[in-house]
Amino acid sequence: MSDFALELAGLEKGYNRGKPSEVIVLHGATLEVKRGEVVALVAPSGAGKSTLLHIAGLLDTPDEGSVALGGRNMVGLGDRARTEARRNDVGFIYQFHHLLPEFTALENVVIPQLANGVAKAEAEARARELLAHVGVLPRADHRPAALSGGEQQRVAFCRALANKPKLLLADEPTGNLDPTTSDQVFAALMSLVRETGLSALIATHNLELAARMDRVVRLDKGRVVTS
């Protein structure tokens, strides 16, 4: 078993290759995240944080380089294998919650589990456990529109962890929130991550939040460097 939940090596990614408008986003980006480690990825907007996270989470492919999850090389896998790895091994959190508006908070956490073959009673029990952990179980029967921004994002955290992933990828998970709510929501996220022993790569522009993680790295001219 690999000591690393995520291994990115020599990632190259560009757009409009070979054209005058060519843009190189990643240039030899290399990063390892140990099992149980929480790493902050810091960079200004447009520096390639989202691109790196999408490649790490198998939502995009690099032009060159390798991606391994739990020691398993993901490059060259077919669509079915990549989809299975995404569903089972990776949890995603975005700046906007992307909850399904027609379903309750509880249902939003249950649905990914049902899609993964979990029995309904078991899925509901896990959903309630996760919602309780982040303090929104009393709001479990409310739809997203009836929840505050902080509550919506906490539900999104629970949804991302519903299928017990090994790696959490988060792209500015508190960027839409005011400073006080951001601090509270981030504390809830870190509590979930620590309790479950997850590995996490969290992109943020908030240096105070980044300092609360195990390690901080940044993107500089397409490369990952120690901050």
C-alpha positions in Angstrom: 0.0 0.0 0.0 1.3 3.4 -1.0 2.0 6.0 1.7 0.5 8.6 -0.5 -3.2 9.3 -1.2 -2.3 11.4 -4.1 0.8 11.6 -6.4 1.0 14.1 -9.2 4.2 14.1 -11.2 5.4 16.3 -14.0 1.9 17.6 -14.9 1.8 19.7 -18.1 -1.5 21.3 -19.2 -2.1 24.0 -21.7 -4.8 25.3 -24.0 -4.7 26.3 -27.7 -1.5 24.3 -28.0 0.7 25.4 -30.9 -1.4 28.6 -31.6 -0.5 32.2 -30.9 -3.1 32.2 -28.2 -1.5 29.2 -26.4 -1.7 29.4 -22.6 0.4 27.1 -20.4 -1.4 26.5 -17.1 0.7 23.7 -15.5 4.4 23.3 -16.3 6.0 20.3 -14.5 3.7 20.5 -11.5 4.6 17.8 -9.0 2.9 17.2 -5.6 2.4 14.4 -3.1 -0.2 14.2 -0.4 0.4 11.7 2.3 -2.4 9.6 3.8 -4.1 11.6 6.5 -2.4 14.8 5.5 -4.3 18.1 4.8 -2.5 20.3 2.3 -3.3 23.9 1.4 -2.9 25.0 -2.2 -2.5 28.7 -2.4 -2.3 30.8 -5.6 -4.0 33.9 -7.1 -7.0 33.5 -9.3 -6.1 32.3 -12.8 -2.9 30.6 -11.6 -4.2 27.0 -12.3 -5.5 25.8 -8.9 -8.8 24.6 -10.4 -7.0 22.9 -13.3 -4.7 21.0 -11.0 -7.6 19.9 -8.8 -9.6 18.7 -11.8 -6.7 16.7 -13.0 -6.1 15.3 -9.5 -9.8 14.3 -9.3 -9.9 12.7 -12.7 -12.2 15.3 -14.1 -9.6 16.4 -16.6 -6.4 14.8 -18.1 -2.9 16.3 -18.3 -1.1 16.8 -21.6 1.8 15.0 -19.9 2.6 13.6 -16.5 1.1 11.1 -14.2 -1.7 10.9 -11.6 -1.9 8.2 -8.9 -4.5 7.7 -6.3 -3.5 5.4 -3.4 -0.5 4.2 -5.4 -2.7 3.3 -8.5 -1.7 5.0 -11.7 -4.8 6.6 -13.2 -3.3 7.8 -16.5 -4.5 5.7 -19.5 -7.5 4.2 -17.7 -10.8 4.0 -19.6 -13.8 6.2 -18.8 -15.5 3.5 -16.8 -12.5 2.9 -14.5 -12.0 6.7 -14.1 -15.6 7.2 -13.2 -15.5 4.4 -10.7 -12.4 5.8 -9.1 -13.9 9.2 -8.9 -17.1 7.9 -7.3 -15.3 5.6 -4.7 -12.1 7.4 -3.9 -12.5 11.1 -4.3 -14.8 13.7 -2.7 -15.3 17.2 -4.3 -16.2 20.5 -2.7 -16.6 23.6 -4.7 -16.9 27.3 -3.8 -20.7 27.1 -4.6 -22.5 24.3 -2.9 -24.3 22.9 -6.1 -26.9 21.1 -4.0 -29.9 19.7 -5.8 -32.6 22.4 -5.1 -35.6 20.1 -5.2 -34.3 17.8 -2.5 -33.8 18.3 1.2 -30.5 18.5 2.9 -30.8 14.9 4.0 -31.7 13.7 0.5 -28.8 15.5 -1.0 -26.4 13.5 1.2 -28.4 10.2 0.7 -28.6 10.3 -3.1 -24.8 9.8 -3.9 -24.9 6.8 -1.6 -27.9 5.3 -3.4 -26.1 5.8 -6.7 -23.2 3.8 -5.3 -25.4 0.9 -4.3 -25.9 1.6 -0.6 -29.2 0.5 1.0 -31.6 3.4 1.7 -31.7 2.9 5.5 -27.9 2.7 5.7 -27.5 5.8 3.5 -30.0 7.8 5.6 -28.2 6.8 8.8 -24.8 7.9 7.5 -26.4 11.1 6.2 -27.8 11.9 9.6 -24.5 11.2 11.3 -22.6 13.5 9.0 -25.2 16.3 9.3 -25.1 16.0 13.0 -21.3 16.3 13.0 -21.5 19.7 11.3 -24.4 20.9 13.3 -27.2 21.0 10.6 -29.1 17.8 11.5 -32.0 20.0 12.8 -32.3 21.4 9.3 -32.2 18.0 7.6 -35.7 18.3 6.2 -35.2 21.7 4.7 -34.4 22.3 1.0 -31.2 24.3 0.1 -33.2 27.6 -0.5 -34.3 27.5 3.1 -30.7 27.1 4.4 -28.2 29.9 5.1 -25.0 30.0 3.0 -23.0 28.4 5.8 -25.6 25.6 6.2 -25.6 25.0 2.5 -21.9 24.6 2.4 -21.9 22.2 5.4 -24.4 20.0 3.6 -22.1 20.1 0.6 -19.3 18.9 2.8 -21.4 16.0 4.0 -22.4 15.1 0.5 -18.7 15.0 -0.5 -17.9 12.6 2.3 -21.0 10.5 2.0 -19.3 7.6 0.1 -16.3 7.6 2.4 -13.7 8.8 -0.1 -10.0 8.4 0.6 -9.1 11.9 -0.8 -11.0 15.2 -0.5 -10.4 17.9 -3.1 -11.8 21.3 -2.3 -11.7 24.5 -4.5 -12.1 27.6 -2.4 -14.7 25.9 -0.1 -15.4 29.0 2.0 -14.8 31.6 -0.7 -18.5 32.5 -1.0 -18.9 33.2 2.7 -18.3 36.2 5.0 -15.3 35.9 7.3 -17.1 34.8 10.4 -19.1 32.2 8.7 -16.1 31.1 6.7 -14.2 30.4 9.9 -17.0 28.4 11.4 -17.6 26.4 8.3 -13.9 25.7 7.8 -13.7 24.5 11.4 -16.6 22.1 10.7 -14.8 20.8 7.6 -11.5 20.3 9.4 -13.3 18.4 12.2 -14.9 16.1 9.6 -11.6 15.5 7.8 -9.6 14.8 11.0 -12.3 12.5 12.5 -12.4 10.4 9.3 -8.6 10.4 8.7 -9.1 11.8 5.2 -6.3 13.1 3.1 -7.2 16.5 1.6 -5.9 19.1 -0.9 -7.7 22.4 -0.3 -7.3 25.4 -2.6 -7.7 28.7 -0.9 -6.7 32.3 -1.1 -7.2 32.7 2.6 -3.8 32.5 4.2 -5.2 32.3 7.8 -7.1 29.2 6.8 -4.1 27.8 5.0 -2.0 28.1 8.1 -4.4 25.8 9.9 -3.6 22.9 7.6 -0.6 20.5 7.8 1.4 22.0 5.0 1.1 24.9 2.5 2.2 24.8 -1.1 1.6 27.3 -3.9 1.5 27.4 -7.6 4.2 29.6 -9.2 4.4 29.7 -13.0 2.7 26.3 -13.4 4.9 24.5 -10.8 4.0 23.5 -7.2 6.5 25.0 -4.7 6.7 25.0 -0.9 5.2 28.2 0.4 
